[in-house]
Amino acid sequence: MRVVGVLGTLALLTSQALAAPPADEAGFTEYMRGLLQVHAAPDQKLTSNKPLHVVFRNSSATVDLGFEPVYRVCVDKPADCELRIGEFVDYWIEHYDPVAAPATAKLYASVWLERNLTQLWMDSAGVGPVMARFKGHIWTVCMNEGRPLRTVALKALDMKAHEAVEACTRNTVARQAPFEGSIADIPRGEIRKMAAEGEGVLILMHDLWAPVAKRFDGELIVCVASSNTLYYGRGASSGEVAAVEARAKQDAAEAASEADRRPSRPDDFRFDVLRWTEGGWDIAN
């Protein structure tokens, strides 16, 4: 999947400024340096100390990257050149980009359901993502530049996993504007749905829910159905909690049916309902 992504970008580059890879060693070296710079180290300086080599340096590592075999393929089998370049760039990203410490201020948090963690591992290229359990089956995941932050990056960050999650959460909360005004009063027992990109992360904003909870006489419950979907309701009785969970299950089942997905498993429609308290969210179901 990732090779396809690199090749898609490579095709865009080769059709524009970079054209076809040059046949001479010096030109090919500069071509590869530019390609690696764009895809693997946009915030770092890549240099070349000899033909068919690129050097990457930062405060924690120096990598001398040679690509003579790729060059030979491009010379001997031009039809395979683009594929081999894409595979090489992809391999380099997977194995060496963690030495470049991401800017801590740019890290942010996302919210995932436990049943989606397999996809999360795939998105983080099979290397353990930095994450921590939030409540129940809900997890907080650190993100960097639109991708899960991998645990191998923690050394460069000089952070432990829980410290990175805390930093990601702080950054996300700090950027969130108050949303009390967008949540109208509702009758006891009523359920509302919030659906937009990243909506689930609002559960991290416990303090920003305080004015809403006050208007709801302290009986505010929420349910995260996906990273983009959150339900909230007024009332915290067992029946009202069950109603919020049932609504989330029904909508999820209908969406799965419309998408004609594989047969559902029992835990595909398991959702935690959280009750707001002054000390934090509690599991209500």
Secondary structure, 3 states (H helix, E strand, C coil): CHHHHHHHHHHHHHCCCCCCCCCCHHHHHHHHHHHHHHHHCCCCCEECCCCCEEEEECCCCEEEEECHHHHHHHHHCHHHHHHHHHHHHHHHHHHHHHHCCCCHHHCEEEEEEHHHHHHHHHHCCCCCECEEEEECCEEEEEEECCEECEHHHHHHHCCCHHHHHHHHHHHHHHHCCCCHHHCCCCCCCCEEEEECCCHHHHHHCHHHHHHHHHHCCCCEEEEEEECCEEEEEECCCHHHHHHHHHHHHHHHHHHHHHCCCCCCCHHHHCCCEEEEECCEEEECC
